[in-house]
Amino acid sequence: MSAWLPFYVTAMALIGSGAVDTAEIVTATYPLEDAAKAFTASVDPEQVTVDGP
């Protein structure tokens, strides 16, 4: 089991409950048939940015 699994489960629960508004953090969506393309994009530094204070 991945050490990140508890964090992932917590994050998904927060998103699912509406406690986290994803409208400002999700910048792209993909149809299920493009899942491979989505995962490739998720690790591409040209397409992923992290903004913070």
N, CA, C and O of each residue as an XYZ file, in Angstrom:
212
protein
N       0.846     -1.175      0.000
C       0.000      0.000      0.000
C       0.891      1.237      0.000
O       1.910      1.287      0.688
N       0.492      2.219     -0.774
C       1.240      3.466     -0.873
C       1.117      4.281      0.406
O       0.060      4.320      1.035
N       2.201      4.920      0.774
C       2.179      5.801      1.950
C       1.264      6.997      1.728
O       0.830      7.638      2.685
N       0.970      7.299      0.465
C       0.112      8.442      0.136
C      -1.368      8.110      0.179
O      -2.199      9.018      0.132
N      -1.720      6.834      0.267
C      -3.123      6.434      0.206
C      -4.001      7.142      1.232
O      -5.080      7.604      0.860
N      -3.606      7.256      2.503
C      -4.482      7.960      3.458
C      -4.731      9.414      3.068
O      -5.830      9.928      3.278
N      -3.737     10.077      2.508
C      -3.900     11.466      2.077
C      -4.853     11.553      0.890
O      -5.692     12.451      0.816
N      -4.710     10.611     -0.032
C      -5.586     10.568     -1.199
C      -7.032     10.340     -0.765
O      -7.941     11.024     -1.234
N      -7.239      9.385      0.123
C      -8.589      9.079      0.605
C      -9.191     10.301      1.287
O     -10.357     10.624      1.061
N      -8.417     10.974      2.107
C      -8.896     12.179      2.790
C      -9.223     13.278      1.778
O     -10.262     13.932      1.880
N      -8.343     13.478      0.811
C      -8.575     14.510     -0.203
C      -9.846     14.222     -0.993
O     -10.640     15.129     -1.240
N     -10.042     12.973     -1.388
C     -11.243     12.621     -2.148
C     -12.502     12.797     -1.300
O     -13.540     13.216     -1.814
N     -12.419     12.487     -0.026
C     -13.572     12.672      0.863
C     -13.913     14.154      1.003
O     -15.086     14.525      0.979
N     -12.900     14.999      1.149
C     -13.132     16.440      1.258
C     -13.736     17.008     -0.023
O     -14.652     17.829      0.024
N     -13.224     16.571     -1.152
C     -13.766     17.030     -2.428
C     -15.198     16.525     -2.594
O     -16.086     17.286     -2.980
N     -15.418     15.268     -2.308
C     -16.743     14.683     -2.449
C     -17.789     15.329     -1.562
O     -18.960     15.406     -1.933
N     -17.371     15.796     -0.381
C     -18.308     16.415      0.556
C     -18.600     17.874      0.210
O     -19.520     18.478      0.761
N     -17.806     18.436     -0.711
C     -17.979     19.839     -1.071
C     -17.161     20.784     -0.213
O     -17.235     22.001     -0.384
N     -16.375     20.233      0.714
C     -15.550     21.064      1.590
C     -14.421     21.753      0.817
O     -13.932     22.803      1.234
N     -14.018     21.170     -0.287
C     -12.983     21.762     -1.131
C     -13.624     22.112     -2.470
O     -14.162     21.242     -3.155
N     -13.565     23.369     -2.833
C     -14.100     23.828     -4.111
C     -13.028     23.630     -5.175
O     -12.006     24.317     -5.170
N     -13.259     22.703     -6.071
C     -12.256     22.392     -7.091
C     -12.320     23.313     -8.303
O     -11.463     23.230     -9.183
N     -13.310     24.180     -8.364
C     -13.476     25.047     -9.535
C     -12.238     25.898     -9.797
O     -11.927     26.201    -10.949
N     -11.541     26.279     -8.754
C     -10.362     27.142     -8.932
C      -9.062     26.359     -9.098
O      -8.034     26.935     -9.454
N      -9.101     25.061     -8.845
C      -7.846     24.308     -8.926
C      -7.803     23.316    -10.081
O      -6.723     22.858    -10.456
N      -8.941     22.979    -10.646
C      -8.976     22.069    -11.789
C      -9.031     22.912    -13.050
O      -9.982     23.663    -13.268
N      -8.014     22.781    -13.871
C      -7.924     23.619    -15.066
C      -8.154     22.851    -16.358
O      -8.207     23.449    -17.433
N      -8.291     21.532    -16.264
C      -8.543     20.731    -17.456
C      -9.314     19.483    -17.058
O      -9.139     18.945    -15.965
N     -10.165     19.039    -17.961
C     -10.865     17.771    -17.776
C     -10.726     16.965    -19.051
O     -10.577     17.522    -20.139
N     -10.775     15.666    -18.910
C     -10.608     14.764    -20.039
C     -11.719     13.718    -20.020
O     -12.138     13.289    -18.944
N     -12.202     13.304    -21.183
C     -13.142     12.187    -21.213
C     -12.417     10.901    -20.800
O     -11.198     10.803    -20.936
N     -13.156      9.938    -20.307
C     -12.560      8.700    -19.818
C     -11.673      8.033    -20.856
O     -10.633      7.468    -20.517
N     -12.074      8.096    -22.113
C     -11.265      7.435    -23.147
C      -9.902      8.108    -23.340
O      -9.020      7.534    -23.978
N      -9.720      9.306    -22.802
C      -8.437     10.004    -22.871
C      -7.685      9.955    -21.544
O      -6.855     10.821    -21.269
N      -7.972      8.951    -20.723
C      -7.340      8.847    -19.406
C      -5.809      8.809    -19.508
O      -5.123      9.449    -18.711
N      -5.280      8.077    -20.464
C      -3.821      8.005    -20.617
C      -3.243      9.386    -20.910
O      -2.197      9.747    -20.370
N      -3.910     10.154    -21.754
C      -3.464     11.511    -22.075
C      -3.518     12.399    -20.822
O      -2.629     13.218    -20.593
N      -4.560     12.226    -20.028
C      -4.706     13.022    -18.804
C      -3.578     12.731    -17.817
O      -3.005     13.653    -17.237
N      -3.258     11.449    -17.626
C      -2.170     11.103    -16.714
C      -0.831     11.614    -17.230
O       0.008     12.053    -16.444
N      -0.622     11.560    -18.539
C       0.609     12.104    -19.118
C       0.700     13.603    -18.859
O       1.760     14.110    -18.492
N      -0.404     14.308    -19.049
C      -0.423     15.758    -18.806
C      -0.179     16.085    -17.343
O       0.417     17.114    -17.024
N      -0.639     15.212    -16.452
C      -0.525     15.503    -15.014
C       0.910     15.484    -14.506
O       1.186     16.005    -13.425
N       1.817     14.900    -15.256
C       3.223     14.878    -14.840
C       4.107     15.730    -15.744
O       5.330     15.725    -15.606
N       3.491     16.454    -16.662
C       4.231     17.328    -17.571
C       4.407     18.701    -16.924
O       3.425     19.419    -16.729
N       5.641     19.076    -16.588
C       5.856     20.371    -15.920
C       5.393     21.570    -16.724
O       5.168     22.641    -16.161
N       5.247     21.408    -18.038
C       4.735     22.497    -18.864
C       3.234     22.721    -18.647
O       2.714     23.806    -18.908
N       2.546     21.677    -18.166
C       1.101     21.752    -18.022
C       0.635     21.825    -16.575
O      -0.542     22.077    -16.319
N       1.530     21.610    -15.637
C       1.162     21.614    -14.223
C       1.874     22.764    -13.527
O       3.094     22.899    -13.617
N       1.111     23.578    -12.843
C       1.708     24.669    -12.071
C       1.153     24.652    -10.662
O       0.026     24.215    -10.427
N       1.939     25.122     -9.749
C       1.497     25.227     -8.360
C       1.668     26.671     -7.943
O       2.778     27.202     -7.917
N       0.556     27.295     -7.619
C       0.586     28.673     -7.166
C       0.405     28.677     -5.660
O      -0.295     27.827     -5.111
N       1.013     29.600     -5.016
C       0.862     29.690     -3.567
C       1.090     31.093     -3.081
O       1.373     32.008     -3.854
N       0.960     31.242     -1.791
C       1.151     32.592     -1.218
C       2.570     33.084     -1.338
O       2.877     34.194     -0.904
